């Protein structure tokens, strides 16, 4: 089984690093980081990912725009939207646009990790790190 390829997209450096460090400790995977929607689109244009961890609200190109482009280029990529909007309607709209699941901020790293693991398990790509 190939290691899953995950792209973490968030304009907040601390959030990206926290997610990257946690995933690196617990999952065998290949990780990339993008600090903006524009950078995420560059990665997506060059490579296919198994999972995107995608912040909704970013300056410039939003996470929703990245979601749409990703779905167009790579319809098999799963997308976990991370949003500060505490609205079921916003979440339903993201799911209609092709997101696999969503998380409402603020959330713990354990919740983000568990949702990512659930998605990878459905894809038969979950590889826990050896302790």
C-alpha positions in Angstrom: 0.0 0.0 0.0 1.3 3.4 -0.9 1.6 6.1 1.7 -1.3 8.5 1.4 -0.5 12.0 0.1 -2.0 14.8 2.2 -2.1 18.5 1.5 -2.6 20.8 4.5 -4.0 24.2 3.4 -4.3 27.0 6.0 -3.1 30.6 6.0 -2.2 30.3 9.7 1.3 28.9 10.0 0.8 27.6 13.5 -2.3 25.6 12.5 -0.4 24.0 9.6 2.5 23.1 11.7 0.4 21.7 14.5 -1.5 19.5 12.1 1.7 18.4 10.2 3.5 17.5 13.4 0.7 15.5 14.8 0.1 13.6 11.5 3.8 12.9 11.1 3.9 11.4 14.6 0.9 9.1 14.0 0.4 8.3 10.3 2.7 7.0 7.6 2.0 9.6 4.9 3.5 12.1 2.6 2.7 15.7 3.6 2.7 19.0 1.8 1.7 22.4 3.1 0.2 25.4 1.4 -0.2 28.8 3.1 -2.8 30.1 0.6 -5.5 29.1 -1.8 -3.2 30.1 -4.7 -0.4 27.9 -3.4 -2.8 25.0 -2.9 -4.0 25.3 -6.5 -0.3 25.2 -7.7 0.2 21.9 -5.8 -3.1 20.5 -7.0 -2.2 21.4 -10.6 1.1 19.5 -10.4 0.1 16.5 -8.2 -2.9 14.4 -7.0 -3.5 14.1 -3.3 -5.5 11.5 -1.4 -6.7 14.0 1.2 -6.9 17.8 1.5 -7.2 19.4 4.9 -8.6 22.7 3.7 -9.3 25.9 5.7 -12.4 27.6 4.3 -11.6 31.2 5.0 -8.4 32.5 3.6 -7.4 35.8 2.0 -7.5 35.8 -1.8 -8.6 32.4 -3.1 -11.0 30.7 -0.6 -11.0 27.1 0.5 -14.3 26.7 -1.3 -12.7 27.8 -4.6 -9.8 25.4 -4.0 -12.4 22.6 -3.3 -14.2 23.3 -6.6 -10.9 23.2 -8.6 -9.7 20.1 -6.8 -13.0 18.3 -7.5 -12.7 19.3 -11.2 -9.1 18.1 -11.6 -9.1 15.2 -9.1 -12.6 14.0 -8.3 -11.2 11.1 -6.2 -9.5 13.4 -3.7 -11.2 13.5 -0.4 -11.5 17.0 1.2 -11.9 17.7 4.9 -13.1 21.4 5.2 -12.1 23.2 8.3 -14.3 26.2 9.0 -14.9 28.8 11.7 -18.4 29.3 10.6 -20.7 27.6 13.1 -23.5 27.2 10.7 -25.1 23.9 9.6 -26.1 25.6 6.3 -22.5 26.6 5.5 -21.4 23.0 6.2 -24.2 21.6 4.1 -23.1 23.9 1.2 -19.5 22.6 1.5 -20.7 19.0 1.4 -22.9 19.8 -1.7 -19.8 21.3 -3.4 -17.9 18.0 -2.9 -16.3 18.1 0.5 -16.1 14.7 2.2 -16.6 16.1 5.7 -16.1 19.2 7.7 -14.8 20.4 11.1 -15.9 23.5 13.0 -13.2 25.7 14.5 -12.0 25.8 17.2 -11.4 22.1 17.3 -8.8 19.9 18.9 -6.0 18.3 16.9 -7.4 14.9 18.0 -10.7 15.7 16.3 -8.9 16.7 13.1 -6.7 13.6 13.3 -9.7 11.2 13.9 -11.6 12.7 10.9 -8.5 12.3 8.7 -8.0 8.7 9.9 -11.7 7.9 9.2 -11.4 9.2 5.7 -8.1 7.3 5.1 -9.6 4.1 6.5 -12.5 4.3 4.0 -9.9 4.7 1.2 -7.9 1.7 2.7 -4.9 4.0 3.0 -4.6 4.3 6.8 -1.0 3.4 7.9 -0.4 4.0 11.6 3.2 4.6 12.6 5.0 1.8 14.4 5.5 2.7 18.0 
